[in-house]
Amino acid sequence: MSKYQICVSGAHAGASAESSSLLAYAVGAAIAKSGHTLLTGATTGLPQYAARGAKDNGGLSVGYSPAANYKEHVRSYRLPVKEFDYINFTNMDYVGRDVYLVRSSDAVINIGGSIGSMHEFSTAVVGHKFCAVLLGSGGLADFIPTVMERLQVDKSIKILYDTDPDRIVKQVIEHIDKAYADIKDEISSLEKRPRKLGSG
């Protein structure tokens, strides 16, 4: 299979961004070591630590920026650049960026988080994206089980909870493998099919 696109959502600042930086780094590293692609909101805090973990371990890191271009990303939003192999300049500000980021992902891993992470999480749940939550990382992540219980969310929505970065990434990949099992043969046959020159 091709690389899965696994999103890490987390606080850009605040208590959980400081206390869970090593956890975010470890999740990014685990995604890289598994051979898949890390997606983040191209921002500071936990997403940046995850991106750093991916880059330090030879992985591919893609950022989804709220800005329209590189100059706006750096000057207006004051967001990082060196942790990303590619930055998708969405020109959608933060709210639109969140939707684009989540919709482009095969799964979303939540670490720590505040109100912005809540938007990404709810977008993922409503959009039927598989969600995993790293418990013990503070902020929103540790409150999600209560939110899901209090709001009486549809029981068919399954969320993975774990406390270990390597284990949670492994379980997320196993879930995606199962979800995509029915198209593996199709992908294999497409890759084996010879293309004629000039066919695009």
Backbone torsions as a table, in degrees:
resi	resn	phi	psi	omega
1	MET	NA	155.6	174.8
2	SER	-70.0	173.1	178.4
3	LYS	-64.6	135.5	171.8
4	TYR	-79.8	152.7	177.7
5	GLN	-106.0	105.5	-175.1
6	ILE	-108.1	120.5	-177.5
7	CYS	-89.8	136.8	169.6
8	VAL	-109.2	121.6	179.2
9	SER	-112.4	132.2	-179.8
10	GLY	-169.9	173.0	-175.7
11	ALA	-64.9	138.2	176.5
12	HIS	-86.3	-16.6	179.5
13	ALA	-159.9	173.4	177.6
14	GLY	99.9	-173.6	-172.6
15	ALA	-60.4	-47.8	-176.8
16	SER	-69.7	-28.5	177.8
17	ALA	-66.1	-31.8	179.2
18	GLU	-83.5	-43.9	-173.2
19	SER	-77.6	-24.2	-173.7
20	SER	-112.5	20.1	-179.2
21	SER	-59.7	-40.6	180.0
22	LEU	-68.6	-34.0	177.1
23	LEU	-66.0	-43.2	179.5
24	ALA	-63.7	-42.4	177.7
25	TYR	-58.6	-44.1	-178.5
26	ALA	-65.1	-37.2	177.6
27	VAL	-65.8	-45.1	177.3
28	GLY	-60.4	-41.3	178.6
29	ALA	-63.7	-41.2	-179.2
30	ALA	-66.1	-38.7	177.3
31	ILE	-63.3	-43.4	179.2
32	ALA	-62.9	-46.4	-178.3
33	LYS	-65.2	-25.3	178.9
34	SER	-79.6	-9.7	177.7
35	GLY	89.4	12.5	-178.8
36	HIS	-107.8	175.9	-172.7
37	THR	-103.0	134.1	176.8
38	LEU	-91.5	130.9	171.5
39	LEU	-113.3	138.0	173.3
40	THR	-142.0	176.4	177.7
41	GLY	-82.7	16.6	177.0
42	ALA	53.5	40.0	-175.1
43	THR	-122.5	-176.6	-178.3
44	THR	-83.4	-175.9	175.8
45	GLY	73.8	-139.8	-174.5
46	LEU	-63.0	-40.7	175.7
47	PRO	-59.7	-37.7	178.9
48	GLN	-67.6	-40.4	177.1
49	TYR	-64.1	-39.4	177.1
50	ALA	-63.2	-42.6	178.7
51	ALA	-63.1	-38.7	178.4
52	ARG	-65.0	-40.4	177.7
53	GLY	-62.6	-40.0	178.3
54	ALA	-65.7	-47.3	-177.7
55	LYS	-64.4	-42.1	-178.9
56	ASP	-65.1	-18.7	-178.0
57	ASN	-113.0	25.3	172.4
58	GLY	75.5	18.3	-178.1
59	GLY	-91.8	175.3	178.5
60	LEU	-101.6	124.8	-177.2
61	SER	-118.8	121.7	-179.9
62	VAL	-118.6	129.0	179.0
63	GLY	-108.3	140.9	176.3
64	TYR	-107.7	106.0	-174.4
65	SER	-90.6	146.0	174.2
66	PRO	-74.1	-12.2	-174.0
67	ALA	-82.5	166.9	179.3
68	ALA	-88.0	-23.5	-177.1
69	ASN	-160.0	176.4	-176.3
70	TYR	-60.1	-45.0	-178.3
71	LYS	-61.3	-44.4	179.0
72	GLU	-67.5	-37.8	178.6
73	HIS	-56.3	-44.7	-176.6
74	VAL	-83.3	-48.9	-171.2
75	ARG	-80.8	-45.1	-176.3
76	SER	-85.1	-45.4	-177.1
77	TYR	-91.4	-17.0	179.2
78	ARG	57.7	49.8	-176.2
79	LEU	-107.8	154.4	-176.3
80	PRO	-73.7	163.5	-179.6
81	VAL	-133.4	-30.6	-167.8
82	LYS	-70.8	-19.1	-178.6
83	GLU	-83.2	2.3	-172.6
84	PHE	-118.3	133.9	173.4
85	ASP	-75.8	-29.8	-178.5
86	TYR	-151.2	137.8	175.9
87	ILE	-117.8	123.4	177.0
88	ASN	-90.8	107.3	-179.7
89	PHE	-83.1	101.2	-171.2
90	THR	-79.0	-25.6	-175.2
91	ASN	57.6	35.0	-175.8
92	MET	-120.4	11.7	-174.0
93	ASP	55.7	-168.6	-173.0
94	TYR	-73.0	-41.0	-176.4
95	VAL	-65.2	-48.2	178.8
96	GLY	-67.1	-37.6	177.7
97	ARG	-58.6	-42.7	-178.9
98	ASP	-58.0	-45.3	-178.6
99	VAL	-64.1	-46.2	179.9
100	TYR	-60.4	-44.9	-179.9
101	LEU	-60.2	-50.9	-177.4
102	VAL	-65.3	-43.1	-178.9
103	ARG	-66.3	-22.4	179.8
104	SER	-86.9	-4.5	-173.5
105	SER	-98.5	152.0	173.2
106	ASP	-86.0	-23.3	177.2
107	ALA	-162.7	159.5	-178.9
108	VAL	-126.8	127.7	175.4
109	ILE	-107.1	123.3	-178.1
110	ASN	-98.6	127.7	178.1
111	ILE	-128.7	126.6	-179.8
112	GLY	54.8	-136.1	171.1
113	GLY	111.7	159.1	177.3
114	SER	-135.1	-145.8	-173.0
115	ILE	-66.2	-36.4	177.7
116	GLY	-64.8	-39.8	177.2
117	SER	-66.6	-33.2	175.9
118	MET	-62.0	-39.4	177.5
119	HIS	-64.1	-43.2	179.1
120	GLU	-65.6	-41.2	179.7
121	PHE	-64.1	-47.7	-179.1
122	SER	-65.6	-35.4	175.7
123	THR	-62.2	-41.4	179.8
124	ALA	-66.1	-44.4	-178.6
125	VAL	-64.6	-49.0	-179.7
126	VAL	-64.0	-33.3	-179.7
127	GLY	-86.5	8.7	177.2
128	HIS	59.7	36.2	172.0
129	LYS	-89.3	144.3	179.2
130	PHE	-71.0	130.5	-177.7
131	CYS	-117.4	139.4	172.7
132	ALA	-126.0	145.3	-175.8
133	VAL	-127.1	124.9	178.5
134	LEU	-87.7	96.1	-179.7
135	LEU	-67.4	148.9	-178.4
136	GLY	89.7	1.1	-178.9
137	SER	-96.7	3.2	174.7
138	GLY	82.4	-177.5	175.4
139	GLY	53.5	-141.9	-177.6
140	LEU	-57.0	-42.1	-174.4
141	ALA	-52.1	-43.1	-177.9
142	ASP	-78.6	-9.3	179.9
143	PHE	-100.6	-14.7	-176.3
144	ILE	-58.1	-43.6	178.6
145	PRO	-56.5	-39.5	178.1
146	THR	-67.0	-42.3	178.4
147	VAL	-58.8	-47.3	-177.4
148	MET	-64.3	-36.1	179.6
149	GLU	-73.1	-45.6	-176.0
150	ARG	-68.1	-35.9	-178.5
151	LEU	-83.3	-4.9	179.3
152	GLN	51.6	52.3	-179.7
153	VAL	-66.8	147.7	179.4
154	ASP	-44.2	126.2	-177.4
155	LYS	-64.9	-16.4	179.2
156	SER	-73.8	-15.5	178.1
157	ILE	-79.9	113.4	-177.2
158	LYS	-101.6	129.8	178.2
159	ILE	-122.8	133.0	179.6
160	LEU	-88.7	128.8	176.5
161	TYR	-116.6	133.8	175.6
162	ASP	-156.5	166.1	-178.8
163	THR	-113.6	-5.3	-175.0
164	ASP	-111.6	124.1	-177.1
165	PRO	-57.2	-48.4	-179.0
166	ASP	-64.9	-42.1	-177.2
167	ARG	-67.5	-39.6	-177.5
168	ILE	-67.4	-38.4	178.1
169	VAL	-66.1	-42.6	178.5
170	LYS	-59.4	-43.7	-179.2
171	GLN	-68.8	-36.2	176.6
172	VAL	-62.5	-44.7	-180.0
173	ILE	-64.7	-40.4	177.5
174	GLU	-61.3	-39.9	178.2
175	HIS	-64.0	-45.2	-179.7
176	ILE	-65.0	-40.3	176.8
177	ASP	-53.8	-47.0	-179.5
178	LYS	-66.4	-40.9	-178.6
179	ALA	-64.6	-31.3	-176.9
180	TYR	-102.2	6.8	-175.7
181	ALA	-57.9	-33.5	-175.8
182	ASP	-74.7	-10.0	178.9
183	ILE	-110.3	0.3	-178.1
184	LYS	-60.9	-41.8	179.6
185	ASP	-64.6	-39.1	178.7
186	GLU	-63.4	-43.4	179.1
187	ILE	-63.8	-43.0	-179.8
188	SER	-60.8	-43.6	-178.9
189	SER	-68.7	-34.3	177.7
190	LEU	-67.2	-38.3	-179.6
191	GLU	-70.5	-28.2	-179.6
192	LYS	-83.8	-19.0	-176.0
193	ARG	-71.4	122.9	179.4
194	PRO	-68.9	141.1	178.2
195	ARG	-99.9	142.9	175.1
196	LYS	-82.3	145.5	178.9
197	LEU	-60.4	136.0	178.5
198	GLY	83.2	6.1	-177.8
199	SER	-87.7	-5.6	177.4
200	GLY	90.7	NA	NA
